[in-house]
């Protein structure tokens, strides 16, 4: 089964939680195209480099849709990179 992702690449607003003991952040809500999506689960998080810039990539879900969010540590801008409904195209 092949899951199809739709490339979005649009800036979004994100509300997050920071855990100082663990030193981790967790996206809680995202606003995209005027709609708020509550995030129910972080599937995984990893970091990549783009030149000198560190990008944090978060794969999250609200139970119905899966999102790939990118946090640029230089600009502190969030980007919704991809979205999927988890079903084959």
DRENPA-3360 file (N, C-alpha, C; in nm, 2 decimals, always signed):
BEGIN
1 = XXXXXXXX = +0.09/-0.12/+0.00/+0.00/+0.00/+0.00/+0.09/+0.12/+0.00 ~ +0.06/+0.21/-0.09/+0.14/+0.34/-0.10/+0.06/+0.45/-0.05 ~ +0.11/+0.53/+0.04/+0.05/+0.64/+0.10/+0.09/+0.77/+0.02 ~ +0.00/+0.85/-0.02/+0.03/+0.96/-0.10/+0.03/+1.09/-0.02 ~ +0.13/+1.17/-0.03/+0.14/+1.30/+0.04/+0.13/+1.41/-0.05 ~ +0.06/+1.51/-0.01/+0.05/+1.64/-0.09/+0.14/+1.74/-0.04 ~ +0.23/+1.79/-0.13/+0.32/+1.89/-0.09/+0.25/+2.03/-0.08 ~ +0.28/+2.09/+0.03/+0.21/+2.22/+0.06/+0.31/+2.34/+0.06;
9 = XXXXXXXX = +0.41/+2.33/+0.15/+0.51/+2.44/+0.16/+0.45/+2.58/+0.18 ~ +0.37/+2.59/+0.29/+0.31/+2.72/+0.32/+0.35/+2.75/+0.47 ~ +0.37/+2.87/+0.50/+0.39/+2.91/+0.64/+0.27/+2.89/+0.72 ~ +0.28/+2.85/+0.85/+0.17/+2.83/+0.94/+0.21/+2.88/+1.07 ~ +0.10/+2.90/+1.15/+0.12/+2.94/+1.30/+0.11/+2.81/+1.38 ~ +0.20/+2.80/+1.48/+0.20/+2.68/+1.56/+0.21/+2.72/+1.71 ~ +0.12/+2.65/+1.79/+0.13/+2.67/+1.94/+0.20/+2.54/+1.99 ~ +0.30/+2.56/+2.07/+0.38/+2.44/+2.12/+0.40/+2.44/+2.27;
17 = XXXXXXXX = +0.44/+2.33/+2.32/+0.47/+2.31/+2.46/+0.62/+2.28/+2.47 ~ +0.69/+2.34/+2.57/+0.83/+2.32/+2.59/+0.85/+2.25/+2.73 ~ +0.92/+2.14/+2.73/+0.95/+2.07/+2.85/+1.09/+2.10/+2.89 ~ +1.11/+2.18/+2.99/+1.25/+2.22/+3.03/+1.33/+2.10/+3.08 ~ +1.27/+2.01/+3.15/+1.35/+1.90/+3.21/+1.40/+1.81/+3.09 ~ +1.32/+1.78/+2.99/+1.36/+1.70/+2.88/+1.43/+1.78/+2.77 ~ +1.41/+1.91/+2.77/+1.46/+1.99/+2.66/+1.39/+1.97/+2.53 ~ +1.26/+1.94/+2.53/+1.19/+1.91/+2.41/+1.08/+2.00/+2.39;
25 = XXXXXXXX = +1.04/+2.02/+2.26/+0.92/+2.09/+2.23/+0.82/+2.00/+2.16 ~ +0.69/+2.03/+2.17/+0.59/+1.95/+2.11/+0.48/+2.04/+2.05 ~ +0.46/+2.04/+1.92/+0.36/+2.11/+1.86/+0.22/+2.06/+1.92 ~ +0.13/+2.16/+1.96/+0.00/+2.13/+2.01/-0.11/+2.16/+1.91 ~ -0.10/+2.28/+1.85/-0.20/+2.32/+1.75/-0.13/+2.39/+1.63 ~ -0.19/+2.39/+1.52/-0.14/+2.45/+1.40/-0.26/+2.52/+1.33 ~ -0.23/+2.65/+1.29/-0.33/+2.72/+1.21/-0.28/+2.73/+1.06 ~ -0.37/+2.67/+0.98/-0.34/+2.67/+0.83/-0.46/+2.71/+0.76;
33 = XXXXXXXX = -0.45/+2.81/+0.67/-0.56/+2.85/+0.58/-0.69/+2.88/+0.67 ~ -0.66/+2.95/+0.78/-0.77/+3.00/+0.86/-0.84/+2.89/+0.95 ~ -0.79/+2.77/+0.95/-0.84/+2.66/+1.03/-0.74/+2.61/+1.13 ~ -0.79/+2.58/+1.25/-0.70/+2.53/+1.36/-0.70/+2.38/+1.37 ~ -0.59/+2.32/+1.36/-0.58/+2.17/+1.38/-0.51/+2.14/+1.51 ~ -0.58/+2.06/+1.59/-0.52/+2.02/+1.72/-0.44/+1.89/+1.69 ~ -0.32/+1.89/+1.74/-0.22/+1.78/+1.72/-0.24/+1.68/+1.84 ~ -0.27/+1.56/+1.80/-0.29/+1.46/+1.91/-0.16/+1.37/+1.93;
41 = XXXXXXXX = -0.07/+1.36/+1.84/+0.04/+1.28/+1.85/+0.16/+1.32/+1.77 ~ +0.28/+1.31/+1.83/+0.41/+1.33/+1.76/+0.45/+1.20/+1.72 ~ +0.46/+1.17/+1.58/+0.51/+1.04/+1.53/+0.66/+1.04/+1.55 ~ +0.73/+1.14/+1.50/+0.87/+1.15/+1.52/+0.92/+1.29/+1.49 ~ +1.04/+1.31/+1.54/+1.11/+1.44/+1.52/+1.25/+1.41/+1.48 ~ +1.31/+1.49/+1.39/+1.45/+1.48/+1.36/+1.50/+1.62/+1.31 ~ +1.63/+1.63/+1.31/+1.69/+1.76/+1.27/+1.77/+1.73/+1.14 ~ +1.77/+1.84/+1.05/+1.85/+1.83/+0.93/+1.92/+1.97/+0.92;
49 = XXXXXXXX = +2.03/+1.97/+0.84/+2.10/+2.10/+0.82/+2.08/+2.14/+0.67 ~ +2.06/+2.27/+0.66/+2.05/+2.34/+0.53/+2.16/+2.44/+0.53 ~ +2.28/+2.41/+0.49/+2.39/+2.50/+0.51/+2.42/+2.51/+0.66 ~ +2.42/+2.63/+0.71/+2.44/+2.66/+0.85/+2.32/+2.65/+0.93 ~ +2.20/+2.64/+0.87/+2.07/+2.65/+0.93/+2.03/+2.51/+0.98 ~ +1.99/+2.50/+1.10/+1.93/+2.37/+1.15/+1.78/+2.38/+1.14 ~ +1.72/+2.28/+1.08/+1.58/+2.27/+1.06/+1.53/+2.15/+1.14 ~ +1.42/+2.17/+1.22/+1.36/+2.07/+1.30/+1.24/+2.02/+1.22;
57 = XXXXXXXX = +1.23/+1.89/+1.20/+1.12/+1.83/+1.12/+1.03/+1.75/+1.22 ~ +0.90/+1.78/+1.22/+0.81/+1.72/+1.31/+0.70/+1.65/+1.22 ~ +0.69/+1.52/+1.24/+0.58/+1.44/+1.18/+0.47/+1.42/+1.29 ~ +0.36/+1.48/+1.26/+0.25/+1.48/+1.36/+0.12/+1.44/+1.30 ~ +0.02/+1.41/+1.39/-0.11/+1.38/+1.34/-0.22/+1.44/+1.43 ~ -0.34/+1.45/+1.37/-0.45/+1.49/+1.45/-0.55/+1.37/+1.46 ~ -0.51/+1.26/+1.41/-0.59/+1.14/+1.41/-0.66/+1.12/+1.28 ~ -0.69/+1.22/+1.20/-0.75/+1.21/+1.07/-0.65/+1.25/+0.96;
65 = XXXXXXXX = -0.56/+1.34/+0.99/-0.46/+1.39/+0.89/-0.32/+1.38/+0.95 ~ -0.22/+1.35/+0.86/-0.08/+1.35/+0.90/-0.02/+1.48/+0.84 ~ +0.07/+1.54/+0.92/+0.14/+1.67/+0.88/+0.29/+1.65/+0.90 ~ +0.36/+1.71/+0.81/+0.51/+1.73/+0.82/+0.53/+1.88/+0.84 ~ +0.58/+1.92/+0.96/+0.61/+2.06/+0.99/+0.76/+2.08/+1.00 ~ +0.80/+2.20/+0.95/+0.94/+2.23/+0.96/+0.96/+2.36/+1.04 ~ +1.05/+2.36/+1.14/+1.08/+2.48/+1.21/+1.22/+2.52/+1.17 ~ +1.24/+2.64/+1.12/+1.36/+2.70/+1.08/+1.42/+2.77/+1.20;
73 = XXXXXXXX = +1.54/+2.73/+1.25/+1.59/+2.79/+1.37/+1.65/+2.92/+1.35 ~ +1.68/+2.96/+1.23/+1.73/+3.10/+1.20/+1.62/+3.20/+1.20 ~ +1.51/+3.17/+1.14/+1.40/+3.26/+1.13/+1.29/+3.24/+1.23 ~ +1.29/+3.12/+1.29/+1.18/+3.07/+1.38/+1.04/+3.07/+1.30 ~ +1.05/+3.05/+1.17/+0.93/+3.03/+1.09/+0.89/+2.88/+1.08 ~ +0.76/+2.86/+1.09/+0.71/+2.72/+1.08/+0.65/+2.71/+0.93 ~ +0.68/+2.59/+0.87/+0.63/+2.56/+0.74/+0.56/+2.43/+0.74 ~ +0.44/+2.42/+0.69/+0.37/+2.30/+0.66/+0.42/+2.25/+0.53;
81 = XXXXXXXX = +0.50/+2.14/+0.53/+0.56/+2.09/+0.41/+0.47/+1.99/+0.34 ~ +0.41/+1.90/+0.41/+0.33/+1.80/+0.35/+0.21/+1.77/+0.44 ~ +0.10/+1.71/+0.37/-0.02/+1.67/+0.44/-0.06/+1.54/+0.38 ~ -0.12/+1.45/+0.46/-0.17/+1.32/+0.41/-0.29/+1.28/+0.49 ~ -0.39/+1.22/+0.42/-0.50/+1.16/+0.50/-0.47/+1.02/+0.53 ~ -0.36/+0.97/+0.50/-0.32/+0.83/+0.54/-0.38/+0.72/+0.45 ~ -0.45/+0.76/+0.35/-0.51/+0.65/+0.26/-0.43/+0.66/+0.13 ~ -0.43/+0.54/+0.06/-0.37/+0.54/-0.07/-0.44/+0.62/-0.17;
89 = X = -0.37/+0.68/-0.27/-0.43/+0.77/-0.37/-0.50/+0.68/-0.47;
% end
